[in-house]
Amino acid sequence: MIETMVDLGEPVEEDKVLARVHSVDRTGVASQEIRAKMSGLLAARHFPGLVKAGDCAGVVAVEV
């Protein structure tokens, strides 16, 4: 299950946590953090809450 940490259109700095992924099968395991690889604006994010390997969790765009 994905927990989003940034709203759409919000500025994002490199290495900021965009989301956390919680295992629904292993409830005692720590969540995995998804961090921004660049600075920009959050243009898209995953919806609804369940996320699988290979799904797009978010898109960071750069204003031009």
C-alpha distance (Angstrom), angle and dihedral (degrees) to the residues before:
residue distance angle dihedral
M1 . . .
I2 3.80 . .
E3 3.81 124.1 .
T4 3.80 110.9 -163.7
M5 3.79 117.2 -143.9
V6 3.83 100.6 -177.0
D7 3.82 129.9 56.0
L8 3.81 121.9 -130.7
G9 3.81 111.8 -87.5
E10 3.79 92.8 19.7
P11 3.82 117.8 135.3
V12 3.80 113.2 -106.9
E13 3.79 128.7 -159.3
E14 3.79 122.5 -151.2
D15 3.84 112.4 -84.6
K16 3.85 93.6 17.6
V17 3.81 114.1 141.6
L18 3.82 107.5 -106.3
A19 3.80 97.2 177.5
R20 3.78 145.4 -14.3
V21 3.80 123.2 -132.5
H22 3.80 116.0 -147.1
S23 3.80 121.0 -163.5
V24 3.81 112.4 -122.7
D25 3.82 91.2 -165.3
R26 3.80 97.6 49.6
T27 3.80 107.9 38.6
G28 3.82 96.1 177.0
V29 3.81 94.4 58.7
A30 3.81 121.1 100.8
S31 3.81 116.8 -108.4
Q32 3.80 121.8 -102.7
E33 3.81 116.6 -121.8
I34 3.79 123.2 -136.7
R35 3.82 109.8 -152.4
A36 3.80 131.3 -166.6
K37 3.80 113.7 -103.7
M38 3.82 91.5 -159.4
S39 3.79 141.5 17.3
G40 3.81 121.6 -100.0
L41 3.81 139.2 88.4
L42 3.79 126.3 -44.8
A43 3.82 101.2 -113.3
A44 3.84 100.1 171.7
R45 3.77 140.0 5.2
H46 3.79 139.0 -174.0
F47 3.80 118.7 -82.9
P48 3.08 136.2 -146.2
G49 3.82 112.6 33.0
L50 3.82 103.0 -101.0
V51 3.80 113.7 84.3
K52 3.82 129.3 -176.4
A53 3.79 133.1 -162.8
G54 3.80 109.0 -75.8
D55 3.82 95.9 25.6
C56 3.81 118.2 129.4
A57 3.81 106.5 -110.3
G58 3.81 96.9 -175.0
V59 3.79 147.3 -23.4
V60 3.79 123.1 -132.9
A61 3.82 112.9 -159.7
V62 3.79 131.1 -165.8
E63 3.80 120.8 -135.6
V64 3.80 114.4 -124.0
